[in-house]
């Protein structure tokens, strides 16, 4: 592919409102629809020749971003596709998925082929490529539990490389890709899925699955049953972005030290808290927000969902500033009441 082909494929003043699950009105100054891996090197050459390398913003499913009305960035929309079984060993499967694959569709694809393990992460919005950036997680599992390696492209060096699990530096809703690797485009992710498989039902929402099998034996629970339960719970608790514009859970569950945890527990005995390996505690952001009276509350063109206090919604016509002001108001109230600082999960892009 030639640089001239790239130039002719670039769109100016691209409407991004349908490319972000918040449904925010946003326009990209320049936009490129990435569909083939072989487009990357000529695209990088074009960006270098036009001094645009520092302006790249990589867009995936748009489920974890708050986009400004006017983006001065060069938006690369990663829509690379493809799923491949690389290896089938006695104790694991290796599956490679292109970054543009829709995450939930990939989970369902794996389930249908007997590649089990990702069921607890079903129905999380976004793409495969975005999953390691955020180290997505739900119901006791995280992306890091299954990530074998990540293939990336560096626009500045025009080089492809592969990062092992350890080099991805995964932590709670964080990774190397949110730290020093912001300039990298994720090309594909390879997953190592366990064989044989056993259900992970540690969270109360998943316990009803045990009632469907004889004697409540976890060994009899199937991956399909876990998948269906996770989907049912998420559909009940979380609004579908196609119907109510939102970016999923907006705040991370905060970590606090033991001293603050004990102080808060004395005041609020019913406060959910989960002890961590380092002696600290993870608190439930949704509970903290709910205690401040935000669940179901409107805030201009934005608001908080009536069933899930962690979900901020676009009530119609909202822009990034509306979401920002709402988030800051919630953060302020939670801090004043509990002395706990909430950190947003989505990134704000200008």
N, C-alpha and C positions, 0 to 999 in steps of 0.2 A: 504494500500500500504506500502511496506517495503522499508527501506533505500537502500537495494540492488537493488530493482527495479529502484529507482531514479538513482543510480550510472550507471546502464546499459543504461539509457536513455540520459545520458549526452554526448554531442558531443564536441570533441576537434577540434580546428582550423576551426570553422564554418564560411563559407563565408556569410557575411551580405550584400553584394552589392544589392541583390534583396529585402532586408528587410528595405531599407531606400529610400525614394522618391528622394533624391538627387542623387541616383545611385553611391555613393562614394564607391570606393574599400575599404573594411574593413573586418577584420577577428577577430572573438572572440576567446579568449584563451579557454573558456569553455562556452557551450550554452545548455540551457534546454528549451524545447518546452512545455509550461504549457497549458494543455487542460482541466484538471479537477480540481475542487476546492479541492478534497480530496488528491491531490498531494502536497498541500502546507505544511502541517505539516511535513511529511517525508522529503520534500525538505529542510525545515528549519533545521531539525535535521542533515541532511547531511552537509549543509553549516556550521553549528556550529561545528560539529565534525572535519571538514577539515579547520577550521579557515578562512572561506570565507565570513562571514557575512558582512564584511566591503567592500567587492568587488562587491556586487550585483549591476547590472544595469538592470532596468526593461524596456524592449522594447515593444512598442505597434505597431502602424502602421508605425513607422519610418518616419513620416511626419514632425517632428519638431526637428530633431536632425542632428548634423554634426558629423559623426563618424570618428575617427582616423583610419589610415590604420591597426594598430594593437591595439586591445582592450585588456588590461590586466584584464578586469573585467569579472565577472561571469554573463553572460547575461541570464536573464529570459524573454522569449518571451511570453507575456501574450495573449493567444488566447482562453480565456474562452468565451463560447457562451451561448445564451439563452435570450429570451424576454418574460416577463410575466405581464399581467394586474393584479395589486394587488387590486385595488378598483375603483369603478365607482360611484361617488357621483353626486348630482345635479349640483354642480359648479366646479367639477374637476375630472380628471382621475389620478390615480397613476400607473405608469408603471416602472417596474424594468428591466434593461438591463445589461447583463454581460459585463465586461470590454473589452473583445476581439471582441465584435461586431463592424463592420465597421460603422462609424458614419453616413455617408450618407445613407447607407442601412437601418439603424435604423430610420432615419428621414422619409424615404420613406415608411417603414413598418408602422410607426405611422399614416402617412397621409392616407394610404390605409384602415386603420381601424377606421378612424374618430377621432383619437386622435391628435388634432391640437395644434399648437403653435410653433413648431420647424422649420417652413418653411423658415424663414429668415436665418437660419443656414444651409440650404441645401448645399451640395457639398463641405463642408469643409473637407479636407482630414484628415485621422487619425481614431482613435478608440473611442468608448464610454469612455473607461478608461482614455484616454488622455485628454478628453474634460474638466473635472473639474480642472485638473492640470494647464492648460493654461487659464482656464476660456475663452474658445473660444467665439468669437463674430463676428457679421456681420449685417449690415443694421439695426442698432438700437437695436439689441437684443444680449444678452450674455447668456452663460450657466447658470450663477447664477440666472437668471430670472425664471428658471424652475427646478433647482436642489432642491430636497426635502431632500435627504440624500445620503451618500456615504458609502458603506461597504468596509472595508480595512482589510488587514492582516499584522501583524507586525512579521517579520522574527525573530527578537531577542527574543520576548516574546512568539512567536508561538500562538498568540491570534488573534481572529477575533473581530472586533468592528465596530460600526456604528457611523459616524460623521453626526450631523445635519447640515443643511444649514449654520447656524451661525458659527459653529466650523470650517467650511471650509475656513473662512476668505477670501472670494472672493474680488478681486479688479481688476483693469484694467490689463488683461493678466497675472494675478497672483492669487495665492491661498496658503493655508496652505501647500499644497503638494509640492510647490516650495520653501517653507520656512522651517519650522521645521519638516514637514512630509515627507521628501525625502526618508526615509527608508521604507515607507509603500507601499504595493502593493494594488492597487485598484481592488477589486473583482467585484463590481457591482455599478451601479448608479441608484437611484430611482428618477423619474421625476414627477413633479406635473404640469399637463397641464390644461389650463383653459377651462371651459365649462359654458356658451357658449363662442365662440371664435369670435374675430374680427381682421381683417387684420391690420398690422402695416406697413404703407407705407410712413414713414417720409423721407426716403432717395430719392433723385431725380431719381436714377436708377429704383426705383420701381413705380414711378408715372404713367408710361404708362399703368399699370394694370387698372387704373381708366377709361381709354379711352375705355375699353372693356365692361363696364357695363353701364346700362341706367342712364343718368344724372350724371355720375361720382360718384354715391353713394357708399361710402366705405362699407356700410352695405351689398351690393350685391356682393362684392368681395369674391371669394371662396379661401380656403386654397390651393387648387390645382393651382389656377391662380398665387398666390404668389410664390409657390414652383417653378412653371415653369419659372416665370420671374427671380427669383434669379438664377436658374440654367443657364438660357440663358445669363444673365449678366456675371456671373462668367466664363462661358465657353468662352465668347468673350474676357474678360479682362485678365484672368489667364490661363497660359498654363497647359495642362493636364500632370501630372507627368509621366504618362505612355508613353508620346510622347516626352516631354522635361523635363529632370530631374530637379526638384526644390523642395523647402520646403515651398512653399506658400509665404505669406508675410514675408519677412526676418526681417524687423525692426518694432518696435512698433511706433505708432503715438506719438510723444513727447508731454509732458505737459510742458507749460512755464507759468511764472507768468504774471500778467497783464502789468507790466512795459515793459518787453521784447516784449510782444505781440504788444503793442502800438508802440514801437520803430520800430519793423519789419513792421508793417502795414503801417507806414508812408513811409517806403522805398519801400514796395512791396504791393500796394493797392489791388492787385488781389490774394494775398496769402489766401488760405482757412484757416479758424480758427473757432473753436467751443467753445463757452464759457462754463465753467464747474460750478458746484454748489459752488465750493470753491472760485470762482472769477478768477481762472486761465483759461488757454486756451489750447485746444488740437489742435495741428497743423497736417497737412497732410504730413507724411513722404515722400510719393511718390512725392508730389509737390516739396519738398525741394531737393530731389535727382535729379529730372528732371531738376530743375533750375541749378544744378551743372553739367549738361551735361552727366549724366550717363546712361540715358535710351537708350537701344540698343547697349551699348558699350561692346566690348570684353575685357577680361582681362586674357590673357593666355588661360588656359583650362576652365576658368569660364567666366561669363559675366552677364550682366543685360538684362532682357527681353525687347524686342522692343516695347511691348504694355503696360507694367506695370513696372515702375521703382522700385517698392517694391520687385520684384521677382528676386532673383539671380539664375542663371542656371548653370548646369554642361554642358559645351559644348562638353564634351567627354574626359574621362580619368582623370577628376579632382579628387583631394584628398582634405582632410580637410584643409590643409595649403593653397591651392588655394582659397578656400572660405573665409578663415580667412583673407588673405591678401587683397582680394577684398573688404570685409566688412570694414576693417580698412581704406582702401583708401577712401571709400565713407564717412565713419564717419568723417574722417579728413577734407574732402572738405566741408561737410555740416557745420561742426563746424566753420571753417575759414570764410565761407560766411555768416552764420546766427547766430553764437554763440549758436547753439543748438546741444546738444549731442544726437545721435541716439543710441538706445539700441536694440540689436538683440532679436528676439523672439525665434529662435531655441537655443538649448543648445549644447555646444561642449563637446563631450565625448571622453576621451582618455583611 
